[in-house]
Amino acid sequence: MDCWTSNKRNHPCRCTPQQVRQYQGRISGPLLDRIDIHVEVPAVRYRDLTARETGEPSATIKARIERAREIQKRRFAGDDTLFNARLSNRQIRTICPIDEDSRQLIEMAVDRLGLSARAHTRILKVARTIADLEGLPQILPSHVAEAIQYRSLDRRLI
């Protein structure tokens, strides 16, 4: 694990696990609960930055986002809600139904990671958005699993 307190990149962390937990503990759980997605982004080496290989073109990503936004616009037509992130608890029950496999994934994450009720709803909202980005009307277990992966700071607090 990279040290959160080190200014030097690409050097191994010498902090003890307790020191890392204490440092991360400065961010309160209730605050983290209000952030939909949190992931660790490692430092990138220069040769990776300058490599000729490219990922998915920005235009392709933009088109996928625009399609997802259009799906959400139709979904929320005549409503004050604009985005999945703004879903109320009542709306989550109708707009984010999940199958039994997905339910079990979330149950396991809540039990093992000690996730809060607020984190649970964030996972459902993010899974709904992932499904929208794929143009799918239903949330699949793979969407739920991906959304759980975006709760990396929750996993650290255990």
C-alpha positions in Angstrom: 0.0 0.0 0.0 1.3 3.5 -0.8 1.7 5.7 2.1 -0.9 8.5 2.3 1.6 10.8 4.1 4.6 10.4 1.9 5.5 13.0 -0.7 7.8 10.5 -2.5 6.1 8.5 -5.2 7.1 4.9 -6.0 8.7 4.4 -2.6 7.3 1.7 -0.4 5.4 2.8 2.6 7.1 2.3 6.0 4.0 3.2 8.1 2.6 0.5 10.3 -1.0 -0.7 9.5 -2.1 1.1 12.7 -0.5 4.4 11.5 -2.3 4.1 8.1 -5.6 3.4 9.9 -5.1 6.4 12.2 -4.3 8.7 9.2 -7.3 7.4 7.3 -9.5 7.7 10.4 -9.2 11.5 10.1 -11.9 11.2 7.4 -15.2 10.5 9.2 -17.4 7.6 8.2 -20.5 9.8 7.8 -18.5 12.0 5.4 -17.3 9.1 3.4 -20.9 7.8 3.2 -21.8 11.0 1.3 -19.3 10.3 -1.4 -20.6 8.0 -4.1 -17.4 6.8 -5.6 -13.9 6.6 -3.9 -11.0 4.7 -5.5 -7.3 4.7 -5.0 -5.4 6.1 -8.0 -1.8 5.0 -8.0 1.0 7.1 -9.3 1.7 6.7 -13.0 5.2 6.1 -14.3 6.6 8.4 -17.0 6.9 5.6 -19.6 3.3 4.7 -19.1 2.3 8.3 -19.6 4.2 8.5 -22.9 3.4 5.1 -24.2 1.8 4.9 -27.6 -0.9 2.6 -26.5 -4.2 4.4 -26.0 -7.3 3.4 -24.2 -10.8 3.9 -25.3 -11.2 7.1 -27.4 -12.8 10.1 -25.6 -15.4 10.4 -28.3 -16.6 6.9 -27.6 -16.7 7.6 -23.9 -18.6 10.8 -24.5 -21.2 9.1 -26.6 -21.8 6.5 -24.0 -22.2 9.1 -21.3 -24.6 11.1 -23.5 -26.7 7.9 -24.1 -26.8 7.3 -20.3 -27.8 10.9 -19.7 -30.6 10.5 -22.2 -31.8 7.4 -20.5 -31.9 9.3 -17.2 -33.6 12.2 -18.8 -36.4 10.0 -20.1 -36.6 8.1 -16.7 -37.0 11.3 -14.8 -39.3 13.2 -17.3 -41.8 15.2 -15.3 -39.8 14.8 -12.1 -37.5 17.1 -10.2 -34.8 14.4 -10.3 -32.1 14.9 -12.9 -29.5 12.2 -12.1 -29.4 8.8 -10.5 -27.2 10.3 -7.8 -30.3 12.4 -6.7 -32.7 9.4 -6.2 -34.7 9.4 -3.1 -35.1 6.3 -1.0 -38.6 5.8 -2.4 -37.3 6.1 -5.9 -34.4 3.7 -5.3 -37.0 0.9 -4.5 -38.7 1.4 -7.9 -35.8 2.4 -10.2 -33.1 0.2 -8.7 -34.6 -3.3 -8.4 -32.0 -6.0 -8.1 -32.2 -9.8 -8.4 -31.3 -12.3 -5.7 -27.7 -12.7 -6.8 -27.2 -8.9 -6.6 -28.9 -8.8 -3.2 -26.6 -11.4 -1.9 -23.6 -9.5 -3.1 -24.7 -6.4 -1.3 -25.5 -8.3 1.8 -22.1 -9.9 1.8 -20.5 -6.4 1.3 -22.5 -4.9 4.1 -21.7 -7.7 6.5 -18.0 -8.2 5.7 -17.1 -4.5 5.1 -19.5 -3.1 7.8 -21.1 -0.7 5.2 -23.7 1.7 6.4 -27.3 2.0 5.1 -26.1 5.2 3.3 -23.3 3.3 1.6 -25.9 0.6 0.6 -28.0 3.2 -1.2 -24.9 4.7 -2.9 -24.0 1.3 -4.2 -27.5 0.9 -5.7 -27.3 4.4 -7.3 -23.9 3.7 -8.8 -25.0 0.3 -10.0 -28.0 1.9 -11.7 -25.7 4.4 -13.5 -23.3 1.6 -14.6 -26.3 -0.3 -16.1 -27.3 3.0 -17.8 -23.8 3.4 -19.3 -24.2 -0.1 -20.7 -27.7 0.8 -22.0 -29.3 -2.0 -20.0 -32.7 -1.6 -18.3 -31.9 -3.9 -15.4 -29.1 -3.9 -12.8 -27.0 -7.0 -13.1 -24.8 -8.6 -10.4 -21.7 -7.4 -12.3 -23.0 -3.8 -12.0 -23.4 -4.3 -8.2 -20.0 -5.9 -7.9 -18.4 -2.9 -9.8 -20.2 -0.4 -7.6 -19.0 -2.2 -4.5 -15.4 -1.9 -5.8 -15.9 1.8 -5.9 -16.2 1.9 -2.1 -12.4 1.4 -1.5 -12.2 3.7 1.5 -15.0 1.8 3.3 -12.9 -1.3 3.0 -9.9 0.5 4.6 -11.8 1.5 7.7 -12.3 -2.1 8.9 
